């Protein structure tokens, strides 16, 4: 179990730890301020999370009952986790603020990550086979 799901669990833990860092301890990236990379980071981080969830669901026989809907479950679970992180930033984490726009970026990132993965990465494997 651990070998199959270790990348997913580690990535979810990394997201949690990064999002729990007190806001006053986060370095200011003034040279990137004009780019506003915040939303792009949300898209990428939760896109990767949804791909890890998808791979765990489709590889582990314990999830055989839902593997046919793995895309849906991956996006849903990643989106819920992203919303939970934003809620924790709003209510629990020190000097952090939850943002509905960040939660939306998390969900969009989860969906885009899955689309890119399914369209380009799994498609290439099928073509090579």
Secondary structure as GFF3:
##gff-version 3
##sequence-region A 1 129
A	DSSP	alpha_helix	2	20	.	.	.	ID=ss1
A	DSSP	three_ten_helix	23	25	.	.	.	ID=ss2
A	DSSP	three_ten_helix	30	32	.	.	.	ID=ss3
A	DSSP	alpha_helix	38	59	.	.	.	ID=ss4
A	DSSP	three_ten_helix	61	63	.	.	.	ID=ss5
A	DSSP	three_ten_helix	67	69	.	.	.	ID=ss6
A	DSSP	alpha_helix	70	91	.	.	.	ID=ss7
A	DSSP	alpha_helix	100	116	.	.	.	ID=ss8
A	DSSP	pi_helix	117	122	.	.	.	ID=ss9
A	DSSP	alpha_helix	123	128	.	.	.	ID=ss10
###
